Amino acid sequence: MSHTPSHSPPHVSAPAAPGSRRHASGPVGAFCRLMDRLSIAMAVVAGAALFAGVLAVCHMTFVRYLLGESTTWQTEFAIFSITGAMLLGAPYVLLTGGQVAVTVLPDALKGGIKCAMNLIASLCGLAFSIALAYGSWLYLLEAYHGGWTTGTVWNPPLWPALVPLALGSTLLALQYLAEILGGAR
């Protein structure tokens, strides 16, 4: 009879189910619940944008390779919609803890040190998201007022493609704020 050593898998935290967190009452709790709902709603929009991008790629493939015709809008639309899906889905990923992270050090820490480390990381994420949101809104407004286009064969206005960047980074900053105000999970 041979004995095979049992190897237990490394500890992996499962993402929290959206809406399963308990929030404080009052304005802070209301803000956190609102952000949870907005992040979930944006995840649905992100899924639709991803689906639209996939449909555009399928259409492009059909038109190019089966009909033998050139395409004009499909590549650019797919890039904009799939990138938009990623940007609009970012607050949901933060909400559910689905981001890729190396957690060796945080898992080894306990108590106040772990909370302080999580707070510092969240504050860094918040600062980055605020800076990105600020720059994104300026860029969006400049593109809109300047009448900028993409400069490609399709040549659509640029500002609609920038909306997911500005909106996604703003909602990500607000989700970070909700995470900070709501406390660590």
Salt bridges, closest charged atoms under 4 A:
ASP36 OD1 - ARG21 NH2 2.63
ASP36 OD2 - HIS23 NE2 2.66
GLU179 OE2 - ARG21 NH1 2.77
GLU179 OE1 - ARG185 NH2 2.92
